[in-house]
Structures are given as C-alpha cells and as structure tokens.
Amino acid sequence: MTGGPLEGVRVIDLTSVVVGPICTRTLADQGAEVIKVEPPGGDLLRTMARGSRNPGMSGKFINFNRNKRSVCLDLKQPEGMVAMRRLLAGADVFVSNVRPAALERLGLDHATLLRSNPKLIYCGILAFGSAGRYANRPAYDPIIQSLSGVAATFERANGEPRFVPMVMTDHITGLIAAQSIGFALFRRASTGRGEAIEVPMFENMASFVMSEHMGPATFDPPVGPTGDNRLLSPDYRPLATKDGYITVGPNTDAQAFAFFDAIGRPELRHDPRFSSAAARTAHAAEYFVVRAEGLAQRTTDEWLEILGKRDVPAARYNTLEDLMVDPHLQDAGFFKSEDHPTEGRIRRTKTPNHFSGGMREDELPAPRLGENTREVLRGLGYTEPELDLLASKGAIAEAQPAVSAGAVA
C-alpha cells in the first residue's frame, strides 16, 4: 500500500538516463509501483554522472530513480525476454525511451504488446515523432535544444547560441509523458481499453519554444517578426545591485508605477514609453535600462525590503549553493535527509506537489542494479531453482555487495 493517487498502478520502466526516468519517477512519487528493467550494464546514468560512493550509484541516478525497484534482465537472451513478457502481461503501463526500431526487433512494439495485453498503456518517449523524416534518429538533450530553437533564443538575446545548462528538454518531455499517461489511465477507467502514446522530444520542445516566440508570425501573413522582444533582450536577466544581484518583475501598471516611485523616478509614470503594459512591451529595451540603472543604487536586501512594501515582485539571485539553504525551501522541508541502505546519509528533493487525498507513504530509496530481480520474478511465479538457472545463464542479474559508504568512486 503506497497511499498515493496512483496506488495499484504497475509500471514497467524500460527507460534510461533522464527523460524516461523523470517520467517514471513522477509516476512512482504518486504511488505507482515502478519496476525498472535494466540491462546487465545498468542505466547509463549510474556511471556517467559525476559523484558517487559506490560504483553504479551516482548522485544523479539516486535523484531520478527513487521509489522504484530494479530488475536486471538480458533481453537479448530468450529467457530474459520470457521474463519481460511475464512482467508486461500483468502491467498497467509500459514506458520506454528505446528507439522504435530496436523495440520492434525485440517484439516490444506497441502493436504486439497491446494484442497480448489490451488494457496496457504503452508510452514511447521518442527523440522525433514517427510521422517525420527524422524518425528513429538518435538524440540527447543538446541535440533537441539545438534543433528546437532553444539554443537560438540565446543567439537572439546575446549573439551566441548556447544550451540551457541543464537537460531541460529531458525534464519537460518526461513530465509531459507522465501527464499523458495520467490522461490515458483516466480514459481507460471509462473504456476499459489501453492505448499507445507517442511523446516526441523535438515536437514537444518546438511547441514549447514557438508558443512563446511565434508571436506576430501566428498570423498569416505575419504581422511582424518572430520572438518576444522582452524575453530576447540581453538585459532580461538578474540585475546588479550594490552588493549582488536581484530580479524584479513589475509587469502590471500598479507594479511598474510603484517601481518607478521606489527608484525615485515617479515622472516615468507619464512617459508614453512606460505608461502602459503595451507601451513597456514595445519599449522593452529602454524599460530594462531604467530597471538596471535604478537597481544599482542600493543593496539587494534594501531593495527586497523597499519593493516588498510596495508589492513589487522581486527576489534575490540564488546560486546553486544558495538554493540548498533557501529559507522558504527550508520551511517547506524541500531537501530531505535520509539514510540510504548502501550509500549512507544522503540529501534529496522532496516531491513538491501535494494531494489532500493522500501522498505516497512507503518511500523507497533508489535501487542498486538488479536489487529486486528475484523478489519481483518470484511474484511472477518463478521458483528458486528456475531463478538459479536464469542467473547461471546470465539472463538475469542481482545486485552485487556494496563497498563502504564512505568510499568515493
């Protein structure tokens, strides 16, 4: 019993690295039983990310794979595939970010699996949708950032294409995939039928970017150039104060006029460039200069007090280290400390969203590779002699003993 809104939903997770594990972690955090099926070498994220105490247990892997169980199967061996099919026969959801051609060779394509389990929700997270010419190409987050226009927004703003320094497209697409699975489970509740879902990274990110920046090109013919000139301004960034940085967001007339008063420029209320939201948008570059010049006059703490009294949106600039001690996050218990069975004392982020009907109560630590292989397969009816035979053939693998939690790999 998990107590979460997805309690009773069994998910077979054939995903790796970030985009798929973000999706399945979201389902697991909400109470789904997620069985992570890994190859003998394990999820690449176990070893490719920096920082670990034991081999195969990187900090990133621990963060993206909590509340899951790990089963290690060699799907290239017939016995491994038999075990996989037995897992899928009783599953509610199958999630994969393996390329469709490879899944088809394994007999794990949606048509095959839905024939054997008509109630299955089959979610394929793809780099590119199956209808376009890029279908079945390999890709990772920077490929999608480059192709979808994310990198181009930096060039428009600062003259040089750059990547967002986090795997943003993986996070966004993984969350969209989890949302889509929720929608499909809702429909299945009334129809009794499963279905196949295709969640492409490229198309989702192109939609994400262009919903924001298509603007005047929405009209046919266009009434102006693409791009939100406010967001693409080089001054759309944290602004310097006397002792650090601050970010402000005076968007409504009331906020903007209060901001002008705060910086000692009340006459700007009547300046035609700044007297309305539409005017400030049209003259975003000048508006950002006014902000920058005004904020340089005082310290960050002084501004937070002054602007807070005037109800002007403002926040200090947090570094990654600052974020870990942010007072609001501390109030919310956002960073949770706990003892991992093999990795010692760890800190992790808490699920930020809450359901009044109940949240997952039986939180599970991120598993070692194959930690739950025998446990899960026993639940499918395998006997110990059968499991011993599978292990001797290399069709399954189990977790190896961990080294001291104090070691650093």
C-alpha positions in Angstrom: 0.0 0.0 0.0 1.5 3.3 -1.1 -1.2 5.8 -0.2 -0.6 7.8 -3.4 -3.2 8.7 -6.1 -1.6 6.1 -8.4 -1.7 3.3 -5.9 -2.3 0.0 -7.6 -0.9 1.0 -11.0 2.0 -1.2 -12.1 4.5 0.4 -14.4 7.2 -1.5 -16.3 10.0 1.0 -16.9 12.4 0.3 -19.8 14.0 3.8 -19.7 17.4 5.2 -19.0 19.4 8.4 -18.4 17.0 11.3 -17.8 13.9 11.8 -20.0 12.3 8.4 -19.2 13.4 8.2 -15.5 11.9 11.6 -14.9 8.6 10.3 -16.3 8.6 7.1 -14.2 9.9 8.9 -11.1 6.9 11.2 -11.3 4.5 8.2 -11.5 6.4 6.5 -8.7 6.2 9.5 -6.5 2.5 9.5 -6.8 2.2 5.9 -5.6 2.6 3.7 -8.7 4.6 0.5 -8.5 7.5 1.1 -10.9 9.7 -1.8 -11.9 12.8 -0.5 -13.6 14.1 -3.1 -16.1 17.8 -2.6 -16.7 20.3 -4.4 -19.0 23.3 -6.2 -17.4 25.4 -3.0 -17.6 22.6 -0.9 -16.0 21.2 2.5 -16.8 24.0 4.7 -18.2 23.2 7.3 -15.6 24.5 5.0 -12.9 28.1 5.6 -14.1 28.2 8.6 -16.5 27.3 11.2 -13.9 29.9 12.7 -11.6 30.0 11.9 -7.9 29.3 8.6 -6.1 30.2 6.5 -3.1 29.7 3.1 -4.7 30.1 2.2 -8.4 26.8 2.4 -10.2 25.1 4.7 -7.7 25.8 8.3 -8.9 24.0 11.2 -7.2 22.0 11.9 -10.3 20.9 8.3 -10.6 19.8 8.4 -6.9 17.7 11.5 -7.6 16.0 10.3 -10.7 15.2 6.8 -9.6 13.7 6.9 -6.1 10.6 4.9 -5.3 11.5 2.3 -8.0 12.6 -1.4 -7.9 15.4 -2.7 -10.2 15.1 -5.9 -12.2 18.2 -6.8 -14.3 17.3 -8.8 -17.5 19.3 -9.6 -20.6 16.6 -9.1 -23.2 18.9 -10.5 -25.9 18.6 -13.9 -24.3 15.3 -15.8 -24.8 14.9 -16.5 -21.1 15.3 -12.8 -20.3 12.6 -11.9 -22.9 10.3 -14.5 -21.4 10.6 -12.9 -18.0 10.0 -9.5 -19.6 6.8 -10.7 -21.3 5.6 -12.1 -18.0 6.2 -8.7 -16.4 4.2 -7.0 -19.1 1.3 -9.4 -19.0 0.3 -8.0 -15.6 1.3 -4.4 -16.2 -0.9 -1.3 -16.4 1.8 0.9 -18.1 4.9 0.3 -20.2 7.3 3.2 -20.6 10.3 3.2 -22.9 12.7 5.7 -24.5 14.3 3.0 -26.6 14.1 3.7 -30.3 11.1 2.1 -32.0 13.1 0.0 -34.5 15.0 -1.7 -31.6 11.8 -2.3 -29.7 10.2 -3.9 -32.8 13.2 -6.2 -33.2 12.7 -7.3 -29.6 8.9 -7.8 -30.1 8.2 -5.0 -27.7 6.4 -2.7 -30.2 3.0 -1.3 -29.2 1.0 -3.4 -31.7 2.5 -6.7 -30.3 2.1 -5.8 -26.6 -1.4 -4.4 -27.0 -2.5 -7.6 -28.6 -1.4 -9.6 -25.6 -2.5 -7.1 -23.0 -5.3 -4.9 -24.4 -5.5 -2.8 -21.2 -1.9 -1.8 -21.4 -1.0 1.9 -21.6 2.1 1.9 -23.9 4.1 5.1 -23.8 7.0 5.6 -26.2 9.2 8.6 -25.5 10.9 9.4 -28.7 13.5 11.8 -29.9 11.4 12.5 -33.0 7.8 11.7 -33.9 7.1 8.8 -36.2 5.4 10.9 -38.9 8.5 12.9 -39.8 11.7 12.2 -41.7 13.8 12.4 -38.5 12.0 9.4 -37.1 14.3 6.8 -35.5 17.3 9.1 -35.3 19.2 9.0 -32.0 19.3 12.2 -29.9 20.1 13.5 -26.5 19.0 16.8 -24.8 21.6 19.1 -26.5 20.6 17.8 -29.9 17.0 18.7 -29.2 17.9 22.1 -27.7 19.8 22.9 -30.9 17.1 21.7 -33.3 14.1 23.1 -31.4 15.3 26.7 -31.3 16.2 26.8 -27.6 19.8 27.5 -28.4 18.8 30.1 -31.0 17.0 32.1 -28.4 20.4 32.7 -26.7 21.8 33.9 -30.0 18.9 36.3 -30.5 19.5 37.7 -27.0 23.3 37.7 -26.7 24.7 37.0 -30.1 25.9 33.4 -29.4 23.9 30.2 -29.4 24.1 28.4 -26.1 22.4 25.5 -24.3 20.4 25.9 -21.1 22.9 24.4 -18.6 20.6 21.6 -17.5 18.9 18.8 -19.5 15.8 20.9 -19.8 14.2 19.2 -22.8 14.5 15.8 -21.0 12.8 17.2 -17.9 10.0 18.9 -19.8 9.3 15.9 -22.1 9.5 13.5 -19.2 6.8 15.4 -17.3 4.7 15.7 -20.5 4.9 11.9 -20.8 3.8 11.3 -17.2 0.9 13.7 -17.8 -0.1 11.8 -21.0 0.0 8.5 -19.1 -2.3 10.0 -16.5 -4.8 11.1 -19.2 -4.7 7.6 -20.8 -5.3 5.9 -17.4 -8.3 8.3 -16.9 -9.7 7.2 -20.3 -9.1 3.6 -19.6 -11.1 3.8 -16.5 -14.2 4.5 -18.6 -13.4 2.4 -21.7 -11.5 -0.5 -20.2 -9.1 -0.3 -23.1 -5.4 0.6 -23.2 -3.7 2.6 -25.9 -0.3 3.6 -27.4 1.1 7.1 -26.6 3.9 8.7 -28.6 5.7 11.5 -26.9 8.4 13.1 -29.1 11.0 15.4 -27.6 11.6 17.5 -30.7 8.0 18.3 -31.4 7.2 19.0 -27.8 10.1 21.4 -27.4 9.3 23.1 -30.8 5.8 23.7 -29.4 7.3 24.9 -26.1 9.6 27.4 -27.9 7.2 28.6 -30.6 4.2 29.0 -28.3 6.4 31.6 -26.6 8.1 33.1 -29.6 5.9 32.8 -32.7 4.0 35.9 -31.7 3.3 38.0 -34.8 4.1 35.0 -37.1 0.9 33.4 -35.7 -1.0 35.4 -38.3 -0.9 34.5 -42.0 0.7 36.5 -43.4 2.8 37.5 -40.4 2.2 40.9 -38.8 5.8 41.2 -37.6 8.9 39.1 -36.8 9.1 36.1 -34.5 10.4 36.4 -31.0 9.2 38.1 -27.8 11.4 41.2 -27.6 11.2 41.3 -23.8 12.4 37.8 -23.3 15.1 38.1 -26.0 16.5 41.4 -24.6 20.1 41.0 -23.4 19.0 42.8 -20.3 16.4 40.1 -19.5 18.5 38.7 -16.6 19.3 39.2 -12.9 20.4 42.8 -12.5 23.3 44.2 -10.4 22.7 45.9 -7.1 25.4 47.5 -4.9 26.4 44.1 -3.4 25.0 41.4 -5.6 22.1 40.7 -7.9 18.3 40.9 -7.8 15.5 40.0 -10.2 12.3 42.2 -10.4 9.1 41.7 -12.4 7.0 44.9 -12.3 4.6 44.0 -15.1 1.2 45.5 -14.3 0.7 49.2 -14.3 0.4 49.3 -10.5 3.6 47.3 -10.1 5.5 49.4 -12.7 4.4 52.7 -11.2 5.3 51.5 -7.7 8.7 50.5 -9.0 9.2 54.0 -10.6 8.4 55.6 -7.2 10.8 53.2 -5.4 13.8 54.1 -7.7 13.0 57.8 -7.4 11.7 58.2 -10.9 7.9 58.9 -10.4 7.8 61.0 -13.6 8.2 57.8 -15.7 4.5 57.0 -14.9 3.6 59.6 -17.5 6.4 58.8 -20.0 4.5 57.5 -23.1 7.1 54.6 -23.4 6.2 53.3 -20.0 2.7 54.5 -19.2 1.0 51.2 -20.1 1.9 47.5 -20.3 1.6 47.6 -24.1 4.0 50.6 -24.2 6.5 48.9 -21.9 6.5 45.8 -24.0 7.1 47.8 -27.2 9.9 49.7 -25.5 11.3 46.7 -23.5 14.9 47.6 -24.2 14.5 51.1 -22.7 12.4 49.7 -19.8 15.2 47.2 -18.9 17.8 50.0 -18.9 15.6 52.0 -16.5 15.4 49.0 -14.2 19.1 48.3 -14.3 20.1 51.9 -13.6 17.6 52.2 -10.7 18.6 48.9 -9.0 22.3 49.8 -9.0 21.6 52.4 -6.3 21.1 50.1 -3.3 21.9 46.7 -1.9 19.9 43.6 -2.6 18.5 43.5 1.0 17.5 47.1 0.8 15.6 46.6 -2.4 13.9 43.5 -1.2 12.5 45.5 1.8 11.6 48.6 -0.3 10.0 46.6 -3.1 8.3 44.2 -0.7 6.5 47.0 1.0 5.2 48.2 -2.4 4.1 44.7 -3.5 6.5 44.7 -6.5 7.6 41.1 -7.4 11.3 40.8 -6.6 13.7 38.1 -5.5 17.3 37.7 -4.7 19.6 35.8 -7.1 20.3 32.3 -5.7 23.4 30.4 -6.7 23.1 26.6 -6.6 24.7 26.7 -3.1 22.2 29.4 -2.0 19.3 27.3 -3.2 20.3 24.5 -0.8 19.9 26.9 2.2 17.0 29.0 0.8 14.8 29.8 3.8 11.5 29.1 2.0 12.7 25.7 0.9 13.8 25.0 4.5 10.4 26.0 5.8 8.8 23.6 3.2 11.2 20.8 4.1 12.2 20.6 0.4 15.6 19.0 1.0 15.1 15.7 2.8 18.0 13.9 4.6 17.8 10.2 5.0 19.9 7.1 5.3 20.2 5.1 2.1 20.8 1.3 2.8 24.1 1.2 0.8 25.0 4.9 0.1 24.9 6.2 3.6 23.5 9.6 4.5 22.0 11.4 1.5 20.0 14.5 0.8 17.3 14.5 -1.9 14.5 16.8 -3.0 11.0 16.2 -1.7 8.0 15.7 -4.0 6.8 19.4 -4.2 3.1 18.7 -5.1 0.5 17.6 -2.6 -2.8 15.7 -2.8 -5.3 16.2 0.1 -6.5 12.6 -0.6 -3.1 11.2 0.4 0.5 11.0 -0.7 2.9 8.1 -1.1 3.9 6.9 2.3 6.2 4.0 1.6 9.1 5.9 0.1 11.7 3.7 -1.4 15.4 4.5 -1.9 16.9 4.4 -5.4 17.8 0.7 -6.0 21.1 -0.9 -6.8 21.3 -2.7 -10.2 19.2 -5.8 -10.0 18.5 -5.4 -6.4 14.9 -6.6 -6.7 15.3 -9.1 -9.5 14.5 -12.2 -7.5 11.8 -10.6 -5.4 9.9 -9.4 -8.5 10.3 -12.6 -10.5 9.2 -14.7 -7.5 6.0 -12.7 -7.7 5.5 -13.8 -11.3 5.7 -17.5 -10.2 9.4 -18.3 -10.7 10.8 -20.8 -8.3 14.3 -20.6 -6.7 15.7 -23.3 -8.9 14.4 -21.5 -12.0 15.9 -18.3 -10.9 19.2 -20.0 -10.2 19.2 -21.4 -13.7 18.4 -18.0 -15.2 21.2 -16.5 -13.2 23.7 -19.1 -14.3 22.8 -18.4 -17.9 23.2 -14.6 -17.4 19.6 -14.0 -18.3 19.1 -12.2 -15.0 21.5 -10.4 -12.6 21.3 -9.4 -9.0 22.8 -6.6 -7.0 26.5 -7.0 -6.0 27.6 -6.3 -2.5 28.3 -2.6 -1.9 31.6 -1.3 -0.8 31.8 1.0 2.2 29.5 4.0 2.0 32.5 6.2 2.9 34.4 5.3 -0.3 34.3 7.7 -3.2 34.1 6.2 -6.8 
